[in-house]
């Protein structure tokens, strides 16, 4: 019985990384619970409503995409389409060169991470700076984000302090406020000397063509204020039908991701600045990216496209907490990543990530916290089945055989004997376990102490009383 790549990665995870992930994810789970259900006693109704609306939008994405493009172009936005990553990178580079942009400050965008844009632009002579504090740290460390919302959930302030010191941002300090000031001072000059800026989009209203960008640092707004050219890189699934729908999603997004009532900065961008506006980009381009989304839409995992990138499923997932986002080997980690990643990479890349759907306990917590009610456990099972049918290498990683369990559970006498002997699992060394497959499985796993075997006795004594 072999172990999965995520198991092997988790086995050697740095204790500092493990502690950072656990502390932050635990805090976020508690904040979400208080913020969402404290304000909305029937919050699950909102989740179901948001999910139904998203499913409707994705099912009619051609209609809403056409509507959004028409609205954008009427406001002076130049709209482009990219079927895959290389096309998107090439178009973005051409736009920047046509406007003679040689330096940009960009805000956080998972889709630009997905197409590895920053490294591509730097390779072609465009100085590119991440202005989100977490993404900035990732850039300095030549690292990758390990969380959809919190890019450096795997780092603590001591590691960040060493990074800033080593890159000459200032003296070593462990004070978060001082570290923020060091980054602010460094990035301020980059903002002021950049004529190009780049954002993603949390939502796009098909009705008005408005692009919605949410941040907690104001970096997107700062970048837009001084730039002459704005490029928004957007996945086609970010559409919502109407402006009024944004109220629902913005309330659910903030509460689900960070436990806030609303993100500190929420921007509604309708196009390049008009003549009477003193600041803002004179040119605005929107790149709508497919990159595997159409194939996902045509699959039985289309519900994954409803994701609004809140990261709640990552925070609550026991596998993510054990292994970290880097163990998933893709831009999108955690439960939603285990569904999105194998779909977005296409048929050619599916085999390499077919193990991800098996990296789940199927506990269902991811579905319970999802603000758009994505049935993630069901989608994981569909992908497991797909991997088995296609013979993908990752799908051949064995699970414990269930035949013996079925025999044991269907025989009362055998079941009673197993319960009585269960305590032996606490004292028998793994090397002496008589089942070879179980010995191999336990090399990378630690079982909790056996505490069962007393229920029947308790029930019998209760009846006698």
C-alpha positions as CSV (number, residue, x, y, z in Angstrom):
1,X,0.0,0.0,0.0
2,X,1.7,3.2,-1.2
3,X,1.4,6.6,0.3
4,X,0.4,9.7,-1.6
5,X,2.7,12.6,-2.5
6,X,0.9,14.9,0.0
7,X,1.6,12.3,2.8
8,X,5.3,12.3,1.9
9,X,5.4,16.1,1.8
10,X,3.6,16.4,5.1
11,X,6.0,14.0,6.8
12,X,8.9,16.4,6.3
13,X,7.0,19.6,6.9
14,X,9.0,22.2,8.9
15,X,7.5,22.6,12.4
16,X,7.5,26.4,12.0
17,X,5.4,26.0,8.8
18,X,3.0,23.6,10.5
19,X,2.6,25.9,13.5
20,X,2.0,29.0,11.3
21,X,-0.7,27.2,9.2
22,X,-2.5,25.8,12.3
23,X,-2.6,29.1,14.2
24,X,-3.8,31.2,11.2
25,X,-6.4,28.7,9.9
26,X,-7.8,28.1,13.4
27,X,-8.2,31.8,13.9
28,X,-9.9,32.2,10.6
29,X,-12.4,29.4,11.2
30,X,-13.5,31.0,14.5
31,X,-13.7,34.5,13.0
32,X,-15.9,33.2,10.2
33,X,-18.2,31.5,12.6
34,X,-18.7,34.6,14.7
35,X,-19.0,37.0,11.8
36,X,-21.3,35.0,9.5
37,X,-23.7,33.4,11.9
38,X,-23.6,36.3,14.3
39,X,-24.9,38.6,11.7
40,X,-27.1,36.1,9.8
41,X,-28.9,33.6,12.0
42,X,-30.0,31.8,8.8
43,X,-26.6,32.1,7.0
44,X,-27.0,28.7,5.3
45,X,-29.9,30.1,3.3
46,X,-27.6,32.8,1.9
47,X,-25.1,30.1,1.0
48,X,-27.6,28.1,-0.9
49,X,-29.0,31.2,-2.6
50,X,-25.5,32.3,-3.6
51,X,-24.8,28.8,-4.9
52,X,-27.9,28.6,-7.0
53,X,-27.2,32.0,-8.5
54,X,-23.6,31.0,-9.4
55,X,-24.8,27.8,-11.0
56,X,-27.3,29.8,-13.1
57,X,-24.5,32.2,-14.1
58,X,-22.1,29.4,-15.1
59,X,-24.8,27.6,-17.0
60,X,-25.4,30.8,-19.1
61,X,-21.9,32.1,-19.2
62,X,-21.9,32.8,-22.9
63,X,-24.9,35.1,-22.5
64,X,-23.4,37.0,-19.5
65,X,-19.9,37.2,-21.0
66,X,-21.3,38.8,-24.1
67,X,-23.3,41.2,-22.0
68,X,-20.3,42.2,-19.9
69,X,-18.1,42.8,-22.9
70,X,-20.7,45.1,-24.5
71,X,-21.0,47.1,-21.3
72,X,-17.2,47.4,-20.9
73,X,-16.6,48.4,-24.5
74,X,-19.3,51.1,-24.2
75,X,-17.2,52.7,-21.4
76,X,-13.9,52.6,-23.3
77,X,-12.5,49.3,-22.1
78,X,-10.5,47.2,-24.5
79,X,-11.5,43.6,-24.1
80,X,-9.3,40.6,-25.0
81,X,-9.7,36.9,-24.8
82,X,-7.1,34.2,-24.1
83,X,-7.8,30.5,-24.5
84,X,-4.7,29.4,-22.5
85,X,-1.8,30.7,-20.4
86,X,0.6,31.4,-23.2
87,X,-1.9,33.4,-25.2
88,X,-2.7,35.5,-22.1
89,X,1.0,36.2,-21.3
90,X,1.7,37.2,-24.9
91,X,-1.2,39.6,-25.1
92,X,-0.4,41.2,-21.8
93,X,3.2,41.7,-22.9
94,X,2.1,43.2,-26.2
95,X,-0.2,45.7,-24.4
96,X,2.5,46.8,-22.0
97,X,5.1,47.3,-24.8
98,X,2.6,49.2,-26.9
99,X,2.1,51.7,-24.1
100,X,5.9,51.7,-23.4
101,X,5.5,50.4,-19.9
102,X,8.7,49.0,-18.4
103,X,7.6,48.8,-14.7
104,X,4.3,47.7,-13.1
105,X,3.0,47.3,-9.6
106,X,0.3,44.6,-9.5
107,X,-2.2,43.7,-6.8
108,X,-2.9,40.2,-5.7
109,X,-4.4,37.9,-8.4
110,X,-4.6,34.2,-8.3
111,X,-5.2,33.9,-12.1
112,X,-1.8,35.7,-12.8
113,X,-0.2,33.2,-10.4
114,X,-2.0,30.4,-12.4
115,X,-0.3,31.6,-15.7
116,X,3.0,32.4,-14.0
117,X,2.8,36.0,-15.3
118,X,5.3,37.8,-13.1
119,X,8.3,35.6,-14.1
120,X,7.3,35.8,-17.7
121,X,7.2,39.6,-17.7
122,X,10.5,39.9,-15.9
123,X,12.1,37.5,-18.4
124,X,10.9,40.0,-21.1
125,X,12.3,43.1,-19.5
126,X,9.2,44.3,-17.6
127,X,10.0,45.1,-14.0
128,X,7.1,43.7,-12.0
129,X,6.4,44.2,-8.3
130,X,3.7,42.5,-6.2
131,X,2.1,45.1,-4.0
132,X,0.1,42.8,-1.7
133,X,2.3,42.4,1.4
134,X,2.0,38.6,1.4
135,X,2.7,38.3,-2.4
136,X,5.6,40.8,-2.0
137,X,7.2,38.5,0.6
138,X,6.6,35.5,-1.7
139,X,8.3,37.4,-4.5
140,X,11.4,38.3,-2.5
141,X,11.7,34.7,-1.4
142,X,11.2,33.4,-4.9
143,X,8.4,31.3,-3.4
144,X,4.8,30.5,-4.3
145,X,1.6,31.4,-2.5
146,X,0.4,28.6,-0.3
147,X,-3.2,29.8,0.3
148,X,-5.8,31.5,-1.9
149,X,-6.3,34.4,0.4
150,X,-3.3,34.4,2.7
151,X,-0.3,33.8,0.4
152,X,2.2,33.5,3.3
153,X,0.1,31.5,5.8
154,X,3.2,29.2,5.9
155,X,5.5,31.9,7.2
156,X,5.8,33.7,10.6
157,X,7.0,37.2,11.3
158,X,10.5,36.0,12.2
159,X,11.0,34.5,8.7
160,X,9.6,37.7,7.2
161,X,12.0,39.8,9.2
162,X,14.9,37.8,8.0
163,X,13.7,38.2,4.4
164,X,13.4,42.0,4.7
165,X,16.8,42.2,6.3
166,X,18.5,40.1,3.7
167,X,17.0,42.2,0.8
168,X,18.0,45.5,2.4
169,X,14.6,46.8,3.4
170,X,15.7,47.6,6.9
171,X,17.2,46.4,10.1
172,X,15.9,43.1,11.6
173,X,12.7,43.7,13.6
174,X,10.0,41.3,14.7
175,X,7.4,44.0,15.1
176,X,4.7,43.6,12.5
177,X,4.0,47.4,12.3
178,X,7.7,48.1,11.6
179,X,7.9,45.3,9.0
180,X,4.9,46.8,7.3
181,X,6.5,50.2,7.3
182,X,9.7,48.8,5.7
183,X,7.6,47.3,2.9
184,X,5.6,50.5,2.5
185,X,8.7,52.6,2.1
186,X,10.2,50.2,-0.5
187,X,7.0,49.9,-2.5
188,X,6.1,53.6,-2.4
189,X,8.9,54.5,-4.9
190,X,7.8,51.6,-7.1
191,X,4.2,52.9,-7.2
192,X,5.3,56.5,-8.0
193,X,7.5,55.4,-10.9
194,X,5.2,52.9,-12.5
195,X,2.9,53.9,-15.3
196,X,1.3,50.5,-15.5
197,X,-0.7,48.6,-13.0
198,X,-2.4,45.2,-13.0
199,X,-5.3,43.7,-11.0
200,X,-7.4,40.6,-11.0
201,X,-11.1,40.7,-10.3
202,X,-13.1,39.2,-7.5
203,X,-16.4,39.7,-9.5
204,X,-17.5,41.2,-12.8
205,X,-21.1,42.4,-13.2
206,X,-22.5,41.5,-16.6
207,X,-25.1,44.1,-16.2
208,X,-22.8,47.1,-16.0
209,X,-19.4,45.7,-16.8
210,X,-18.1,46.8,-13.4
211,X,-15.0,45.0,-12.2
212,X,-14.9,44.5,-8.4
213,X,-11.6,44.3,-6.6
214,X,-11.4,43.8,-2.8
215,X,-8.3,44.3,-0.7
216,X,-7.4,45.0,2.9
217,X,-4.3,47.1,2.2
218,X,-5.4,49.6,-0.4
219,X,-2.6,48.5,-2.7
220,X,-4.9,48.1,-5.7
221,X,-6.3,51.6,-5.2
222,X,-2.8,53.1,-4.8
223,X,-1.6,51.4,-8.0
224,X,-4.6,52.6,-10.0
225,X,-4.2,56.2,-8.8
226,X,-0.8,56.9,-10.5
227,X,-0.9,54.5,-13.4
228,X,-1.7,55.4,-17.0
229,X,-2.5,51.9,-18.1
230,X,-4.6,49.3,-16.2
231,X,-4.8,45.6,-17.2
232,X,-7.3,43.4,-15.4
233,X,-6.7,39.7,-15.8
234,X,-10.0,37.9,-15.2
235,X,-11.1,34.2,-15.2
236,X,-14.3,33.9,-17.2
237,X,-16.0,32.4,-14.2
238,X,-15.9,35.6,-12.2
239,X,-19.2,36.9,-13.7
240,X,-22.4,37.7,-11.8
241,X,-25.6,38.7,-13.6
242,X,-26.4,42.0,-11.9
243,X,-24.9,44.8,-9.8
244,X,-27.4,44.0,-7.0
245,X,-26.0,40.5,-6.8
246,X,-22.7,41.9,-5.6
247,X,-24.2,42.7,-2.2
248,X,-24.8,39.0,-1.5
249,X,-21.3,37.9,-2.6
250,X,-19.3,40.7,-1.0
251,X,-20.9,39.9,2.4
252,X,-20.3,36.2,2.1
253,X,-16.8,36.6,0.7
254,X,-15.4,38.8,3.5
255,X,-17.1,36.8,6.3
256,X,-16.0,33.5,4.9
257,X,-12.4,34.4,4.2
258,X,-11.2,36.7,7.0
259,X,-14.2,37.0,9.3
260,X,-14.7,40.7,8.4
261,X,-18.1,42.3,7.7
262,X,-16.6,43.7,4.5
263,X,-13.0,44.1,3.2
264,X,-11.5,47.5,4.0
265,X,-11.2,48.5,0.4
266,X,-13.9,47.6,-2.2
267,X,-13.4,49.1,-5.6
268,X,-15.9,49.2,-8.5
269,X,-14.0,49.9,-11.7
270,X,-16.0,50.8,-14.7
271,X,-13.3,51.8,-17.2
272,X,-10.6,54.3,-17.9
273,X,-10.9,57.7,-16.1
274,X,-13.1,60.3,-17.7
275,X,-11.8,63.7,-18.6
276,X,-13.1,65.3,-15.4
277,X,-11.3,62.8,-13.1
278,X,-7.9,64.0,-12.0
279,X,-6.3,60.6,-11.4
280,X,-6.6,57.1,-12.7
281,X,-5.6,55.1,-15.8
282,X,-6.2,56.6,-19.2
283,X,-6.3,53.2,-20.8
284,X,-7.9,50.0,-19.5
285,X,-7.6,46.5,-20.8
286,X,-9.5,43.4,-19.6
287,X,-8.1,39.9,-20.4
288,X,-10.7,37.2,-20.0
289,X,-8.9,33.9,-19.5
290,X,-10.3,30.4,-20.2
291,X,-7.2,28.2,-19.5
292,X,-9.1,25.0,-18.9
293,X,-12.4,26.5,-17.7
294,X,-14.4,25.5,-20.7
295,X,-13.3,21.9,-20.3
296,X,-14.3,22.1,-16.6
297,X,-17.6,23.6,-17.6
298,X,-18.3,20.6,-19.9
299,X,-17.3,18.1,-17.2
300,X,-19.2,16.7,-14.2
301,X,-17.1,19.0,-12.0
302,X,-18.5,22.2,-13.4
303,X,-19.7,23.3,-9.9
304,X,-16.0,24.0,-9.0
305,X,-16.3,27.1,-11.2
306,X,-18.7,28.6,-8.7
307,X,-15.8,29.2,-6.3
308,X,-15.4,32.8,-5.2
309,X,-11.8,32.2,-3.9
310,X,-12.6,32.8,-0.2
311,X,-10.2,30.1,1.1
312,X,-12.7,28.9,3.8
313,X,-12.4,25.3,2.7
314,X,-8.6,25.5,3.1
315,X,-8.9,26.9,6.6
316,X,-11.1,24.1,7.8
317,X,-9.5,21.2,6.0
318,X,-7.5,18.7,8.1
319,X,-5.4,17.7,5.1
320,X,-4.4,21.2,4.2
321,X,-3.5,21.9,7.8
322,X,-1.2,18.9,7.9
323,X,0.5,19.3,4.6
324,X,0.3,23.1,3.6
325,X,-0.6,24.5,0.3
326,X,2.7,23.7,-1.4
327,X,2.0,20.0,-1.1
328,X,-0.8,20.3,-3.8
329,X,1.7,21.3,-6.5
330,X,-0.6,23.8,-8.1
331,X,-1.8,27.4,-7.8
332,X,-5.0,26.3,-6.2
333,X,-4.5,24.2,-3.0
334,X,-6.8,22.7,-0.5
335,X,-10.1,20.9,-1.1
336,X,-11.2,23.3,-4.0
337,X,-7.8,23.0,-5.5
338,X,-8.0,19.2,-5.4
339,X,-11.0,19.6,-7.7
340,X,-9.9,22.7,-9.8
341,X,-6.3,21.7,-10.4
342,X,-6.9,18.3,-12.1
343,X,-9.6,19.9,-14.3
344,X,-7.7,23.1,-15.3
345,X,-4.6,21.2,-16.4
346,X,-6.5,19.4,-19.1
347,X,-6.4,15.7,-20.2
348,X,-2.7,15.8,-20.7
349,X,-1.9,17.0,-17.2
350,X,-4.6,15.2,-15.4
351,X,-2.5,12.1,-14.7
352,X,0.1,14.1,-12.8
353,X,-2.5,15.5,-10.4
354,X,-4.9,12.6,-10.2
355,X,-3.7,11.8,-6.7
356,X,-5.1,15.1,-5.3
357,X,-8.7,14.0,-5.0
358,X,-7.6,11.2,-2.9
359,X,-5.9,13.6,-0.4
360,X,-9.1,14.1,1.5
361,X,-10.9,12.5,4.5
362,X,-14.3,13.3,2.8
363,X,-15.4,14.7,6.2
364,X,-17.6,17.3,4.4
365,X,-16.3,20.3,6.3
366,X,-15.3,22.0,3.1
367,X,-18.9,21.9,1.8
368,X,-20.3,23.1,5.1
369,X,-18.2,26.3,5.1
370,X,-18.4,27.0,1.3
371,X,-20.2,30.4,0.8
372,X,-21.6,29.2,-2.5
373,X,-22.4,25.6,-1.4
374,X,-20.1,23.7,-3.7
375,X,-20.4,20.0,-3.1
376,X,-16.7,19.4,-2.9
377,X,-16.7,15.9,-1.5
378,X,-19.0,14.8,-4.3
379,X,-16.7,16.3,-6.9
380,X,-13.7,14.7,-5.3
381,X,-15.4,11.3,-5.6
382,X,-16.2,11.9,-9.3
383,X,-12.5,12.7,-9.9
384,X,-11.4,9.6,-8.1
385,X,-13.6,7.6,-10.3
386,X,-12.4,9.4,-13.4
387,X,-8.8,8.6,-12.5
388,X,-9.6,5.0,-11.9
389,X,-11.4,4.7,-15.3
390,X,-8.6,6.4,-17.1
391,X,-5.9,4.5,-15.3
392,X,-4.1,7.6,-14.1
393,X,-1.0,6.8,-12.1
394,X,-2.0,8.9,-9.2
395,X,-5.3,7.2,-8.9
396,X,-3.7,3.8,-8.4
397,X,-2.5,4.7,-4.9
398,X,-4.3,2.1,-2.9
399,X,-6.7,2.7,0.0
400,X,-7.1,0.2,2.8
401,X,-8.9,-2.9,1.6
402,X,-12.5,-2.8,2.7
403,X,-13.4,-6.4,2.1
404,X,-12.0,-7.5,5.5
405,X,-13.8,-4.6,7.1
406,X,-17.1,-5.6,5.5
407,X,-16.8,-9.2,6.8
408,X,-15.9,-7.9,10.3
409,X,-18.7,-5.4,10.5
410,X,-21.3,-7.9,9.4
411,X,-20.4,-10.6,12.0
412,X,-21.5,-9.7,15.5
413,X,-19.2,-12.3,17.1
414,X,-16.1,-11.2,15.1
415,X,-16.9,-7.6,15.8
416,X,-17.0,-8.2,19.6
417,X,-13.7,-10.0,19.4
418,X,-12.1,-7.1,17.5
419,X,-13.4,-4.6,20.0
420,X,-11.9,-6.5,22.9
421,X,-8.6,-6.9,21.1
422,X,-8.5,-3.3,19.9
423,X,-6.4,-2.1,22.8
424,X,-3.5,-4.2,21.6
425,X,-3.0,-1.6,18.8
426,X,-1.7,0.7,21.5
427,X,1.1,-1.6,22.5
428,X,2.1,-3.6,19.4
429,X,5.0,-2.0,17.5
430,X,4.2,-1.2,13.9
431,X,6.9,-3.5,12.7
432,X,5.0,-6.5,14.3
433,X,1.6,-5.8,12.7
434,X,0.8,-8.9,10.8
435,X,-0.8,-7.1,7.8
436,X,2.1,-5.9,5.5
437,X,0.0,-3.2,3.7
438,X,-1.1,-1.8,7.1
439,X,2.5,-1.6,8.2
440,X,3.5,0.4,5.2
441,X,0.5,2.7,5.6
442,X,1.5,3.4,9.2
443,X,5.0,4.4,8.3
444,X,3.7,7.9,7.4
445,X,0.7,8.0,9.7
446,X,0.1,8.0,13.4
447,X,-3.1,6.5,14.7
448,X,-4.7,7.9,17.8
449,X,-4.8,5.7,20.9
450,X,-7.5,3.1,20.9
451,X,-10.3,4.1,23.2
452,X,-13.2,1.9,22.0
453,X,-14.7,-1.3,23.3
454,X,-16.7,-0.1,26.2
455,X,-20.0,1.1,24.6
456,X,-21.7,-2.3,24.8
457,X,-20.8,-2.7,28.4
458,X,-22.1,0.8,29.2
459,X,-25.4,0.1,27.4
460,X,-25.9,-3.2,29.1
461,X,-25.3,-1.7,32.6
462,X,-27.6,1.2,31.6
463,X,-30.4,-1.2,30.7
464,X,-30.0,-3.1,34.0
465,X,-30.5,0.1,35.9
